[in-house]
Amino acid sequence: MDKEAVLNALTRVMELQLADAVRHTHYALMVHAFNRLPIVAWLKKQAEEGLVHAHQAGEPVTWLGGRPSLSIGPLLQSHQHGIGDIPRKSLDHEREALKAYCELLDLSKDKNVRLEEYARDMIAEELAHQDKADRTRTRLSGHTRETGREILELCK
């Protein structure tokens, strides 16, 4: 197993998830719509989940002898905070996270069972998140949904 490449992949996951926590916290503060409370609660839950995922990615960094990053992933400010914009942005993030987990799976497959299972579990979770974000985006905008095959192509 290429330990340095695995550490880089885990660091990328950790930074992406930290950025996700910051992004969802920001969105929760920016929602000013009627009936905002359930939306804000959902966004806060997403922020908390990003922190949990960042922590989960940081743990193997330490048991592999690395140091967790103090950086966070990209935070692109689009100044678009409409209810329809948030699921689209979330879907973009889920795609990036999926790519990072797929990279980790490629690096750990048949080399480290703990990392391989962690990567597989997180890929399944990110795919579920993508499906939810895509369904929400479809309902809000009327766009057609992506198929599972199109989403899985991101792992190639």
N, C-alpha and C positions, 0 to 999 in steps of 0.2 A: 504494500500500500504506500502510495506517495503521501507521506505525512504532511509535507508542506502544502501540497495541493488540497488535501482534505482540510487543513487548518484555514486555508484561504476560502474554501467553499463555505465552511461553517461561519467564518467571519462575515462573508457576504450575506448569508442568511440572517445572522444576528443583526447586522446593520439595516437590512431591509425591514426586518420586523420592528426594530426600534423606530424607524421612519414611519412605519404603519401606525404605531402607537401615537406618535406625535401628530400625524395627519388626521387620524380619527378624533383625537382630542380637539384639534383645531376645528374640524367640521362640527363637532358637538357644540362648540361655542358660537358657531356662525349660523346655526339654524334658527330662524326667526319666523317660522310659519305657524299658522293656526294648527293646533293639535301637535305641537312640537315635542311634547314630553316623551311619547314612545320612540320617536326618532332619535332624540338626544340620548335616551337610555340605551338604544341599540348601538349608537355610535360609541358611547362610553364602554359598552361591553366589548366592542371591536378593539378599542384602544387597550383595554386590559388583556385581551387575548394576544395582541401584538407583543406586549411585555412578557407574557408567559412564553410565547414562542421564541422570543429573543433569549430568555433565560435558558430554555431548553437547548438552544443552539450553542450557548456559551458553556454549558456544562461539559460537553465533550471536548471543547477547546482546552479546558483546564486539565481533564484527565489524559489528554494527549501531550501535555506539557507546554501548551501555548498560553498566551495571555489574551483575555477577551479585549476586543476593541472598545475604545471610548467614542468612536465615531458612529454616526448614523448614516443611513443611505440617503439618496437624493430626495429633497423636498421641493418639488417644483410648484411654485405658486401660480395658479392660473386665474385667480380672482373670480372663479366661477363656482358658486356654492349653492346652486339650485338643487332641489331634491332629485332631479333627474341627472345632474352631473356627478353626484357623489357615488352612485353605483357604478358608473362608467369608470371613474377614477379607481374605485376599489377593484374592479375587474382588471384594470391595467396592473395594479400592484400584485394581485393574485397570480397573474401570468408571470411576472418577474420572480416572485417567490417560488413558483412551480419550477421555473428553469433552474433556479439555484438548488432546489432539492433534487432535481433530476441529475444535476452535475454531481452532487454529493453521492447519490446512488451509484452513478457510473464509477466514481472513484473508490467506493467501498464494497461494491458487489463482489461476493465470493472472497472477500479479503478481511472484513471485520463485521461480524454478525450484528453487533450492537448498532453500529453506524448504519448498516444496510437496513435493519428493521426500523430504526428511527427515520431514515429517509423515506422508506416506503409508507410508514404511518403518516408522515407529514405530507407526502404527495397525495395520499387519499384525502386528507383533511383539506388541502388546498383545492383539490378538484371539487370537493363538496362546497367550499366557499365560492368557487368560480360559478358553480351551477346556481347557487342562491343569488349572487350578484347579477348574473346574466338574466335570471328570471325576473328580478326586480327591474333591471334596465329595460327588458322587453316590455313589461307591463307599463312602465312610465313613458317609454318613447315610441312603442309600436314597432321597434326593429325586430327582425327575425333572430331567433336564438342560434347560437353556435351548437354544433353537434359535439358529442363526446370525442369523436374522432378528430375534429378540428382542434379541440383543446389538447388532446394527447399528442398531437403533432409538435407541440411546444417542447416536449421532452426529447425530441430528435435533433 
